Amino acid sequence: MDGWNYLFILLYALTAIGEMCLYREWKAKLSTQALAHFMHPSEVFKTTSIGLTVLFFSLSITGCIVFFRVYSRKVAFKNLQTIEPNSFVKSFSYLIAAATFSAISIRGGLQQIPIQDSDAFFCTLPVVNDATVNPLWNMMDNIADYAKNSRENPYKYFEITKANEIVKDLYKTDTDTTISFLKTTRPNIVFIIMEGWSAYGIKSFGGDDFAPFMDSLSRQGIRFTKLYPAGYVSDQGIPAVLSGFPCAPHICIINQSSKSAKLPCINQDLKKEGYQSGFLFGGDLNYGNIKSYIYNKKFDVVKEEIDMNSRLIRGKLGIQDSDMEKEYLQLLNAAKPPFVYAWFTLSTHMPYDFPGEKKQLTAFENEYVNGISYADKAFQHFFNEAKKQSWYKNTLFVIVSDHSHGCQKQFSVYDPEYHRIPLVFFGDVIDATFRGKEITSVFSQVDITKTILKQMKLDEEAKQYVWGKNMFNPGTKPFAFYCSNSGAGFVSDQGYIGYQQNVKNLIFNSFNDNNHLSDSLTSKAHAFQQVVFEDYRLK
């Protein structure tokens, strides 16, 4: 029995301390989604700084030693006196009493509904509520929920037919028309998917001037200053951009290859039009199961860290953006036009071990902000060289972040402003009347591919992207749904709401006392979340 208890202490210490270390980056408790990344433990430790890794192991070892000693001296069974009941009845009574007490304790009392994590919540500050929930209980409850949710939708705000009606109305347009901003319907398409860029890193998006080149570039193209991601991690953001698929808390469709195989993808649609495709990443694509998704989508060229020249300097996570932009340029030069390629960057991800001096740019998230400045210089060099290439004049560049990140503004993870990300369409293929245009309507990451296909007059292919909207249809209703690890939000041109699961009151509400408008947006968010999960579950 003591052996099992020691194992329990070890698991509890690792869970609690691991959650403490994770919370700084994810702003959320440990979940099955986080555990999925431990299928590749080396990648997990590559993404953390040396200091955080040392902190995790030192606290874990210290915690286990302290609790083991306390247990062995005060609690261990060898220190308990043996109880020798006089009769079978007395012994059986002890057993029943102990079992009953344990059952009542586990369910939290004799009330009708057993305790849930929301019973520990008592304020509108998510970090405080999260701290009140037992980490190991939360982890076990999350695993049980995950298993249950594969059979049953956990979001049952409405009858499914009603939820479908609400969502259908969000996408309803009077006419299927497109305002064309391209001078050609068959451009090369070059994606730069930026790791974790917040809009607040770029001045033209309402942020600080940490990325002067991106600021200048965005003012020469079409910039979307109210764009929101589908989720909060890369394995949600990449299929959102390339396949137009949204997400709900705790799910990443590409973590289940059988489901992600059923998604459409822009490279597959353009292959029919003679496009070559490629995907480049300076790290290990196993992380987040991205490799499975990329190969399922049949990209012609796939390159990751292991395929790169061994002489390139590596950080813990992989090859830095200043080297990878040169690799990307070489791939594009070798590609046969027309082509669609994507580069997923990494220097703005922990542990921020890119070369060069880190300046004191801000009091909060300074290393992250330095990462933005470093990547910005890499982008500048890339575009300076790209302009010299023969394919440049017929290329649409799509520059977007996969998800956002905590920044110098210290937004709550439930605040829509935390999630706002940059999107820029850039290139000589854009009609001169659209260059320098700012789009201030609310849109989502999942709208990008559908919009591009509509610009290319590939209407049948665009129909597959049922969760995307045509951003250049004047009749499109502007809105975006985003989720965090334990909450979600909904933004429209009217305003926004943000909420944490199992908390009754909204955490963010731009409508103040206008309950009609806030209730309307909350209903849309709930319906969207329910229908997205149902689509995911049934794939």
C-alpha positions in Angstrom: 0.0 0.0 0.0 2.8 2.4 0.8 4.3 1.8 -2.7 1.0 3.0 -4.3 0.9 6.1 -2.1 4.5 7.0 -3.0 3.6 6.7 -6.6 0.6 9.0 -6.0 2.8 11.6 -4.3 5.2 11.5 -7.3 2.3 11.9 -9.8 0.8 14.8 -7.8 4.2 16.6 -7.5 5.0 16.3 -11.2 1.4 17.4 -12.2 1.3 20.4 -9.9 4.8 21.6 -10.7 4.5 20.9 -14.4 1.3 22.9 -14.4 3.0 25.8 -12.7 5.7 25.9 -15.4 3.2 25.5 -18.2 0.8 28.2 -17.0 3.2 31.0 -17.8 3.1 30.2 -21.5 -0.4 28.7 -22.0 -2.3 30.6 -19.3 -4.2 27.3 -18.6 -4.1 24.2 -16.4 -2.7 20.9 -17.6 -5.0 19.0 -20.0 -5.1 16.0 -22.3 -4.0 18.4 -25.1 -0.9 19.3 -23.2 -0.2 15.6 -22.5 -0.5 14.8 -26.3 2.7 16.9 -26.8 4.5 14.6 -24.4 4.3 11.9 -27.0 7.5 13.6 -28.2 9.1 14.6 -24.8 12.3 15.8 -26.4 10.3 18.5 -28.3 8.6 19.6 -25.1 12.0 20.3 -23.5 13.3 22.0 -26.6 10.5 24.6 -26.4 11.4 25.5 -22.8 14.2 27.6 -21.5 17.1 26.1 -19.6 16.0 28.1 -16.5 12.4 26.7 -16.7 13.7 23.2 -17.2 16.0 23.5 -14.2 13.2 25.0 -12.2 10.8 22.1 -13.1 13.3 19.3 -12.1 14.6 21.1 -9.0 11.1 21.8 -7.7 9.9 18.3 -8.6 12.8 16.6 -6.8 12.5 18.9 -3.8 8.8 18.5 -3.5 9.0 14.7 -3.8 11.7 14.5 -1.1 9.8 16.7 1.3 6.5 14.9 0.8 8.1 11.4 0.9 9.7 12.3 4.3 6.5 13.7 5.7 4.6 10.6 4.6 7.1 8.1 5.9 7.3 9.7 9.3 3.7 10.7 9.9 1.4 8.7 7.6 3.0 5.5 6.4 1.1 2.3 7.3 4.1 0.9 9.2 3.5 3.7 11.8 -0.1 2.8 12.2 -1.2 0.5 15.0 -2.9 -2.7 13.8 -6.6 -2.7 14.5 -7.8 -6.1 15.6 -11.6 -6.1 15.8 -13.2 -8.7 18.0 -15.7 -9.9 15.5 -16.5 -10.2 11.8 -19.4 -7.8 12.2 -17.2 -5.1 13.7 -14.6 -5.6 11.0 -17.2 -5.4 8.3 -18.6 -2.2 9.9 -15.2 -0.5 9.7 -15.0 -1.5 6.0 -18.5 -0.1 5.2 -17.8 3.1 7.2 -14.5 3.7 5.5 -15.9 3.1 2.0 -18.9 5.3 2.7 -16.7 8.1 4.0 -14.4 7.8 1.0 -17.4 7.9 -1.5 -18.9 11.0 0.2 -15.5 12.7 0.3 -14.9 12.0 -3.4 -18.2 13.5 -4.5 -17.8 16.4 -2.2 -20.7 15.8 0.1 -24.3 14.6 0.1 -25.7 17.3 -2.3 -27.5 16.1 -5.4 -24.7 17.1 -7.9 -21.1 16.0 -7.2 -18.4 18.7 -7.0 -17.0 20.1 -10.3 -14.1 22.4 -10.9 -16.5 25.3 -11.0 -17.3 24.7 -7.3 -13.8 26.0 -6.6 -14.3 29.2 -8.7 -15.2 32.3 -6.7 -14.1 35.4 -8.7 -13.7 36.8 -12.2 -9.9 36.4 -12.3 -9.2 33.2 -14.2 -5.7 32.7 -12.8 -7.1 32.7 -9.2 -9.9 30.3 -10.2 -7.4 28.0 -11.9 -5.2 28.0 -8.8 -8.1 26.8 -6.6 -8.6 23.6 -8.6 -6.6 20.5 -7.5 -4.1 19.9 -10.4 -4.2 16.1 -10.3 -8.0 16.0 -9.9 -8.3 18.4 -12.8 -6.0 16.2 -15.0 -7.9 13.0 -14.2 -11.2 14.8 -14.8 -9.9 16.1 -18.1 -8.8 12.7 -19.3 -12.2 11.2 -18.3 -14.0 14.1 -20.2 -11.8 13.5 -23.2 -12.7 9.9 -23.4 -16.4 10.7 -22.9 -16.4 13.5 -25.5 -15.3 11.2 -28.3 -18.7 9.6 -27.8 -20.7 12.7 -26.8 -20.6 16.4 -27.4 -19.8 18.2 -24.1 -21.3 21.5 -25.3 -25.0 21.1 -25.2 -26.3 24.7 -25.0 -29.1 24.0 -27.5 -30.8 21.3 -29.4 -28.4 20.5 -32.2 -31.0 21.6 -34.8 -31.3 25.0 -33.1 -27.5 25.4 -32.8 -27.2 24.6 -36.5 -29.8 27.3 -37.4 -27.9 29.9 -35.4 -24.6 29.0 -37.1 -26.2 28.8 -40.5 -27.5 32.4 -40.0 -24.0 33.6 -39.3 -22.9 32.6 -42.8 -26.0 33.6 -44.6 -25.4 36.2 -47.4 -27.8 37.7 -49.9 -25.5 37.3 -52.9 -22.4 35.3 -53.7 -20.2 38.0 -55.1 -16.5 38.9 -54.8 -14.7 42.2 -55.0 -11.5 41.2 -56.8 -8.2 42.7 -55.5 -5.9 40.5 -57.6 -4.7 41.4 -61.1 -4.4 37.7 -62.0 -6.4 34.6 -61.1 -3.4 32.3 -61.0 -0.7 33.9 -58.8 2.0 32.0 -56.9 0.9 31.9 -53.3 3.6 32.2 -50.5 2.5 31.8 -46.9 4.6 33.0 -44.0 2.9 31.5 -40.9 4.5 33.4 -38.0 4.8 31.6 -34.7 2.7 33.3 -32.0 2.8 36.9 -33.2 0.4 39.3 -31.4 -0.9 42.2 -33.3 0.5 44.4 -30.6 4.0 43.8 -31.9 3.3 45.9 -35.0 2.6 49.6 -35.1 0.2 49.5 -38.0 -2.0 47.0 -36.1 -2.3 49.3 -33.1 0.8 47.9 -31.3 4.3 49.1 -30.5 6.9 49.5 -33.1 8.9 46.3 -32.4 8.7 45.2 -36.1 9.4 48.2 -38.3 9.7 46.2 -41.5 6.4 44.4 -41.0 4.9 47.8 -40.2 6.1 49.2 -43.5 5.2 46.0 -45.5 1.7 46.0 -44.1 1.1 49.6 -45.2 2.0 48.6 -48.8 -0.4 45.7 -48.9 -3.8 44.9 -47.5 -3.8 44.6 -43.7 -6.6 43.1 -41.6 -6.4 44.8 -38.2 -9.3 42.9 -36.6 -8.3 39.3 -37.3 -8.6 36.6 -34.7 -7.1 33.0 -34.6 -9.1 29.9 -34.2 -7.2 28.7 -31.1 -4.2 29.2 -29.0 -1.5 26.6 -30.2 0.2 25.9 -33.5 -1.5 22.6 -34.1 -4.8 24.5 -34.1 -3.6 27.5 -36.1 -2.0 25.7 -39.0 -5.1 23.7 -40.1 -7.2 26.9 -39.4 -5.0 28.8 -42.0 -4.6 26.1 -44.6 -7.8 24.1 -44.2 -10.1 26.7 -42.8 -11.1 24.5 -39.8 -11.9 26.1 -36.4 -11.5 24.5 -33.0 -12.9 24.3 -29.5 -11.1 24.1 -26.1 -8.9 21.0 -25.7 -9.2 19.8 -29.3 -6.7 19.8 -32.2 -8.0 18.0 -35.1 -4.5 17.2 -36.5 -3.8 15.2 -33.3 -6.1 12.6 -34.8 -4.8 11.7 -38.3 -8.0 9.9 -39.3 -9.9 13.1 -38.8 -7.4 15.5 -40.3 -7.2 13.4 -43.4 -10.8 14.4 -44.2 -10.1 18.1 -44.2 -9.7 20.1 -47.4 -6.4 22.0 -47.9 -5.5 24.8 -50.3 -2.5 22.9 -51.7 -4.7 19.9 -52.7 -7.2 22.2 -54.4 -4.5 24.0 -56.3 -2.8 20.8 -57.4 -5.6 20.3 -59.9 -4.7 23.7 -61.4 -1.1 22.6 -61.9 0.4 24.1 -58.7 3.4 22.6 -57.0 3.3 22.8 -53.1 5.7 22.8 -50.3 6.0 23.2 -46.5 9.0 24.4 -44.5 9.8 24.4 -40.8 13.0 24.9 -39.0 12.1 22.5 -36.2 10.7 19.0 -35.7 7.3 18.6 -37.4 6.4 15.7 -35.1 5.6 18.3 -32.5 1.8 18.7 -32.3 1.5 16.0 -34.9 1.9 18.6 -37.6 3.9 16.1 -39.8 0.9 13.8 -40.0 -1.3 16.6 -41.2 1.2 17.9 -43.8 1.8 14.4 -45.3 -2.0 13.7 -45.2 -2.4 16.8 -47.3 0.2 15.6 -49.8 2.5 18.6 -50.0 5.0 17.9 -52.8 8.0 19.2 -50.8 8.3 18.9 -47.0 11.4 20.1 -45.3 12.1 20.3 -41.5 15.2 20.6 -39.3 16.5 17.1 -39.9 16.6 17.8 -43.7 18.7 21.0 -43.3 22.4 21.4 -43.6 24.2 20.3 -40.5 26.4 23.4 -40.5 23.4 25.6 -39.8 23.4 26.8 -36.2 20.6 25.1 -34.1 18.7 26.4 -31.1 16.9 24.1 -28.8 13.7 24.3 -30.9 15.5 24.2 -34.2 17.0 26.5 -36.9 16.3 30.2 -36.4 14.4 32.4 -38.8 17.4 34.3 -40.0 18.8 31.1 -41.5 15.4 29.6 -42.5 14.4 32.6 -44.6 17.4 31.8 -46.9 16.3 28.1 -47.1 12.8 29.3 -48.0 14.1 31.5 -50.7 16.1 28.6 -52.2 13.0 26.3 -52.1 10.9 29.0 -53.9 13.6 29.5 -56.5 13.7 25.7 -57.2 9.9 25.5 -57.3 8.1 25.3 -60.7 5.5 28.0 -61.0 2.7 28.2 -60.3 3.3 27.1 -56.7 1.8 27.4 -53.2 4.4 27.2 -50.4 4.2 27.8 -46.7 7.0 28.6 -44.2 6.2 28.1 -40.5 8.6 30.2 -38.4 9.9 29.5 -34.9 12.1 32.3 -33.4 9.2 33.8 -31.5 8.6 30.6 -29.5 10.2 29.8 -26.2 13.1 29.4 -25.3 14.0 32.5 -27.5 17.6 31.3 -27.9 18.1 33.2 -31.2 21.6 34.8 -31.6 22.4 38.4 -30.9 21.8 40.8 -28.0 18.4 41.0 -26.3 17.6 44.6 -25.6 15.4 45.8 -22.7 12.4 46.8 -24.9 9.6 46.2 -22.4 9.0 45.3 -18.8 6.9 42.3 -19.7 7.5 39.5 -22.2 10.8 41.1 -23.1 12.4 38.0 -24.6 9.3 37.4 -26.7 9.2 41.0 -28.0 12.9 40.7 -28.8 12.0 37.6 -30.8 9.6 39.6 -32.9 12.3 42.2 -33.6 14.7 39.4 -34.6 12.2 37.7 -36.9 11.3 41.1 -38.4 14.9 41.6 -39.6 14.8 38.1 -41.1 11.7 39.0 -43.0 13.3 42.1 -44.3 16.2 40.2 -45.7 13.9 37.6 -47.3 11.8 40.2 -49.1 14.8 42.2 -50.2 16.1 39.1 -51.9 12.7 37.9 -53.1 12.2 41.1 -55.1 15.2 40.1 -57.3 13.6 36.7 -58.3 11.7 36.1 -61.5 8.6 34.7 -59.7 8.2 37.7 -57.4 5.9 39.8 -59.6 3.3 37.1 -59.9 3.2 36.2 -56.2 0.7 36.8 -53.5 2.3 36.8 -50.1 0.0 35.8 -47.2 1.6 36.7 -43.9 -0.3 35.6 -40.8 0.2 34.4 -37.3 -0.8 30.9 -36.2 -2.0 32.2 -32.8 -1.4 35.0 -30.5 0.8 35.3 -27.3 1.0 37.2 -24.1 2.6 40.5 -24.8 3.7 43.8 -23.2 0.1 44.8 -22.7 -0.6 42.0 -20.2 -4.1 41.2 -21.5 -6.1 38.4 -19.9 -6.2 35.2 -22.0 -10.0 35.7 -22.2 -9.8 39.2 -23.6 -10.2 39.4 -27.4 -7.3 41.8 -27.6 -5.0 39.1 -26.3 -5.9 37.0 -29.3 -5.8 39.6 -32.1 -3.2 38.7 -34.7 -1.8 40.3 -37.9 -2.8 39.3 -41.4 -1.3 40.9 -44.5 -1.9 40.3 -48.2 1.1 41.7 -50.1 2.6 41.6 -53.6 2.7 43.1 -57.0 -0.3 41.0 -58.0 -2.5 43.2 -55.8 -4.3 45.9 -57.8 -2.9 49.3 -57.0 -6.2 50.6 -55.7 -6.1 48.1 -52.9 -2.5 48.6 -51.8 -2.2 50.3 -48.4 -5.8 49.4 -47.6 -6.8 48.6 -44.0 -9.7 46.2 -43.4 -11.2 47.0 -40.0 -14.1 44.5 -40.2 -13.8 41.5 -37.9 -12.6 38.3 -39.5 -11.1 34.9 -38.6 -8.0 32.9 -39.5 -10.3 30.3 -41.0 -11.5 32.8 -43.6 -8.2 33.1 -45.4 -8.2 30.1 -47.7 -11.8 30.5 -48.8 -11.1 34.1 -49.6 -8.0 33.3 -51.7 -9.9 30.6 -53.7 -12.8 33.0 -54.4 -10.2 35.5 -55.7 -8.9 32.8 -58.0 -12.5 32.1 -59.2 -12.3 28.5 -57.9 -15.9 28.6 -56.5 -16.4 24.9 -56.3 -13.2 24.3 -54.4 -14.1 27.2 -52.0 -17.4 25.5 -51.1 -15.5 22.8 -49.2 -14.4 25.4 -46.6 -17.7 25.5 -44.9 -16.3 27.3 -41.8 -14.7 30.0 -43.8 -16.1 33.3 -45.1 -15.3 35.3 -48.2 -13.8 38.4 -46.8 -14.3 40.3 -50.0 -18.0 39.6 -50.3 -19.7 42.8 -49.2 -22.6 40.8 -47.8 -20.5 38.7 -45.5 -21.3 39.1 -41.8 -18.1 40.0 -40.0 -17.5 37.8 -36.9 -14.8 35.7 -35.3 -14.9 32.9 -32.7 -11.8 32.1 -30.8 -11.0 29.7 -28.0 -8.4 29.4 -25.3 -7.6 26.3 -23.3 -10.5 26.7 -20.9 -12.7 29.4 -22.5 -13.8 31.1 -25.6 -15.0 34.4 -27.1 -16.9 35.9 -29.9 -16.2 39.2 -31.7 -18.4 41.1 -34.2 -18.4 44.6 -35.5 -20.9 45.4 -32.8 -18.7 44.3 -29.9 -17.3 41.3 -28.1 -17.7 38.8 -25.2 -15.2 36.5 -23.5 -16.0 33.7 -21.1 -14.4 30.9 -19.1 -16.1 27.5 -19.2 -18.2 26.7 -16.2 -18.2 30.3 -15.0 -21.7 31.8 -15.2 -20.8 35.5 -15.7 -19.0 36.8 -18.7 -15.4 37.8 -18.0 -15.3 40.3 -20.8 -18.3 42.1 -22.2 -18.1 45.3 -24.3 -21.9 45.8 -24.0 -21.9 46.7 -20.3 -25.6 46.7 -19.3 -27.0 45.9 -22.7 -28.1 42.4 -21.9 -29.8 41.9 -25.2 -26.6 42.3 -27.3 -24.4 40.4 -24.9 -26.9 37.6 -24.7 -27.1 37.5 -28.5 -23.3 37.2 -28.9 -23.1 34.6 -26.1 -25.7 32.5 -27.9 -23.8 32.7 -31.1 -20.6 31.7 -29.4 -22.2 28.8 -27.6 -23.9 27.5 -30.8 -20.7 27.9 -32.8 -18.7 26.0 -30.2 -21.3 23.2 -30.1 -21.6 22.8 -33.8 -17.8 22.9 -34.3 -17.3 20.2 -31.8 -20.0 18.1 -33.3 -18.3 18.4 -36.7 -15.0 17.4 -35.2 -16.6 14.5 -33.3 -18.3 13.0 -36.3 -15.4 13.3 -38.7 
